[in-house]
Amino acid sequence: MNTGHVDTVAEHAIASQIKASIEGLKVLPWDDISAQQQTQIASAMARPLPRSIAPNANATPCIAFPETIPVLSQLMTLAAKQGWRILTTGQGSKLSWGGLAKGIDLVISTARLNKVVEHAIGDFTVTVEAGVKFADLQQQLAVHNQFLAIDPAYCEQATLGGIVATADAGSLRQRYGGLRDMLIGVQFVRHDGEVAKAGGRVVKNVAGYDLMKLVTGAYGSLGVLSELTFRLYPVTQASRTLVLIGGEMVVEKAIAEVRLSGLTPVALDLTMAEQVSALIGRADGPSVEVETEKGPQLSLVARFQGIVDGVEEQSIRLKTIATTHSMAIHQLDGEVDKSFWQQVSGLVRADSTLCKVGMRPSALPALLAQLPDRCQVLVHGSSGLGWVQWPMPSADVEEQDVIKEIEWARSHTQSNGGFLSILQAPSSLKQSVDVWGYTGNALKVMGDIKQKFDPDGRLNPGRFVGGL
């Protein structure tokens, strides 16, 4: 039986049906999708994979690009009538994150839903469609000396919809909070094509649910995000980063003092000393010389922003803490500070195994000190959240070695009140290890919510916790 031929006919039939039902909507069958987009979609799907990745696969989706919310609504209504299972994406930068989707018939891209709906400058709010790129929005806001206070992975490509769907806030959560604190209004298209709204300038709401918190980090499992409203902040006058370097116990004591000191850094991160030394070298010439106690060397990275006098006063206080513990200190100002954090935002790579971690902040130094040297780590000192990145398995490092190290790190986080979830990794690794590793008691509640919002389980099936 020529399953490839049957699949081609099926995918073309879906594309043709969409085109016949919704005028002017761009739809591409699998074979017409770019190689890059095929790879992105394949990274999100459980086996069987598309034919270009696995020639004997028995399922290949087509992709649609709605340009308006009414057209997206029509498409979702049609998909509901036909029972098509849907995978949603923006630019695809985080499509590989989370669990593997199953049995996808149709990919919906919000990349062309890319309008800034309203920028209320005086109110410090902005409403955007889900396909607006984060980097593009920041450029527009900067004209008015405002910014959206997040620093997500893949910041040049990531769309606001994908950032909210994966709850990817970054280091600035130390001062400004996470995405659930930023998002003040949301609109999404339900499984049946109806448009739901909450918060912001809202006429219709769904009683009983805080929709903004529900959809943030839900990986598109409850609806297709279409419009988002965020609170904004003014651009600060001055910015300075201090990098403190020391051994595990020294860093643990220093970060505890910082948390109790009343200092207000906008970012407070822990990372490997060699890793941050290389970043400083790229931002400011020579790398930092690490001459402290023996054993694994860690870095505490604190960024202060505000008025010049305030930044200077807080820097002096932090340097006093560092000096007390005989820590090496490196100061970054102005363009060097900016360049350093641009380097930090580029640490996450598409060709890696990336895990999100969370635990008690006091346990963070021990995690960093015991991970292998080939790992890159960035964790936030007050929230205990962050990520660990492994290079892809190679001739020197087998996948089973990476799995063992992930399992150790998961055990460490769970024994310290936390978690480890696998964001991106080869499909074989994701099929060998529980992606989410969830051990809590909320799966039934999450399942009930999923049932109410997506009763047939057609939205990003398999991507969220518990296979939801």
Secondary structure, DSSP 8 states (H G I E B T S, - for coil): --HHHHHHHHHHHHHHHHHHHSTT-EEE-GGGS-HHHHHHHHHTB-SS--TTTSTT-S---EEEE--SHHHHHHHHHHHHHHT--EEEESSSTTTTSSS-B-S--EEEE-TT---EEEEETTTTEEEEETT-BHHHHHHHHHTTTEE-----TTTTT-BHHHHHHHT---TTHHHH--HHHHEEEEEEE-TTS-EEEEESS-S---TT--HHHHHTTSTTSS-EEEEEEEE-EE--SEEEEEEEEEEHHHHHHHHHHHHHTT---SEEEEEEHHHHHHHHHHHHSS-----SSSS-EEEEEEEEEESHHHHHHHHHHHHHHHHHTT-EEEEEEHHHHHHHHHHHHT---SSEEEEEEE--GGGHHHHHHHS-TT-EEEEETTT-EEEEEEE---SSS-HHHHHHHHHHHHHHHHHTT-EEEEEE--HHHHTTS-SS---SS-HHHHHHHHHHH-TT--BSTTSSGGG-
